[in-house]
Amino acid sequence: SIRRMFGIFRKSNADELKAIFTDLLPKNNDISENDITDSAKDIIELTFTPMPKQTLTEGLPKEEWIRGKSIYFGNLSNQIESTLHLYIDNTVNPDLRPGEGVIYGFLEHNDDFYEIGVVSNYRIDDVKVDLEDRTSDGIKDIEIEGSIGSTYIEVKIVSFNENKQEWESLLTMGSPTIVDLDMDGQEELIAGSAGILPPYIDIYRWNYDHFEKADIVEATKSDYASLTTTDGTWFIETGLYENSSPSEHKL
C-alpha cells in the first residue's frame, strides 16, 4: 500500500500527479498505472467556510504596561501609514526578566490607538512582524506572529478597509505554514497541529473580502492530516487510526 496522500492540484495536472504517485510506490507492488491515473483524476473538492472579520476598536494600554517596541510603516503606495506598538505586561510575575511578560499589540493611525490584543504570552523577542499582501489587492497587510503556548504559534493578519475607513483583524490562525500547495505561484496559509494536539490541517484562502477555511480531516473523512513534502512538492497526508496507530490507505 502507499500512503493516503493528496496534493492540491488543478485537474489539468493529472499526469504530473500520476508521476508523483508512481515515485511513491514500493518497488514490488500490485498497483497498476490505471489505478494511479484514476486516483489522480479523483480530485477531492474542499468546502471552504467563511471566517468572520473583526473591526479593531479604539483603546489605550494600561499605565503600568511598558512600551517595548514601536514599528513605523510609512505612507507608501503599497501600504497604509501606521505604527505598531508592542506593550509588555510584566505585572503577573515579579520574577520576570526585562522584555518578558504578556505582549499586547496596539495600532496607531491618525493619532488614534486601536487594540489588537495579545500577540505573545512570553517575551517581546518572540513577536515577528511583517508586511505581506495576503488579500491580493496590491496593499500590504500587517502580519503579526507570536508564541501563545509552549508549542502554539499564532498569526494575526490586520488590514485597513478603505471603503469603511476602519482597521480590521482579517484572520487569526495557529501554527502557520505558508507554502504554494497547488504550484500556481500563490502561497496558501496552512494551519497545523502542534504539540500533543491530534494532527489536523486547515487551509485558508482569501475570497473577495474575507478569508475562508477548509478542514482537511473533515473533507477527507479521516482521523488525522499532516503536511509533508517530497522532492520539493508539498502534500497533505491523511489517514485513519486502527488500534490507536495510523493505518495506511491508497487513494
QUIBEL-V10442 format. One line per field, one symbol per residue. phi: phi as a letter, one per 30 degrees, with the letter a starting at -180 (. if undefined). psi: psi as a letter, one per 20 degrees, with the letter a starting at -180 (. if undefined). burial: # if it has 24 or more other C-alpha atoms within 12 Angstrom, else .. A space follows every 10 residues. Layout:
phi=???
psi=???
burial=???
This chain:
phi=.cddbbcdcd ddcddddedd dddddddcbc cddddddddd dddddccccd cddbddcdab dddddcdcab bccddcdcac dabccccccc ddbddddejc kdcccbccbh iccbdcjdca cbaddddcbb cbdcchcicd cdccbadcbd bccbccccbc dddchbdbcd abbchdbcbc dchcicdccb cbdbicdedb bcccbdbiba dbbccdeddc hccabbcbbb hicdbccbac cbhibdccbd e
psi=rrqoqqqnqq hikghghghg hghiqqgnrk prhhggghgh impopqpppp pqqpppqqrq qqhiqpohqp opornrhjqp prppppqpnj ihoijqrpiq appqpppppl jqppphapiq jfqhihpppr pqnijkjipp qpopprohrh jopqppppqp ohgilqqqoh poqqmqporn gjljipqqpp prqqcjqqpr pppqqpnfjr qqppohgghj lrhrqqprqo lippqoprrq ppljqqqpqq .
burial=.########. ...#.###.# ##.#...... .....##.## #..#...... ..##.#...# #....####. #.#.....## ########## ........## #########. ..######## #########. #..##....# ########.. .######### #....##### ########## ##....#### ####....## ######...# ########## .#######.. ...####### .........# #
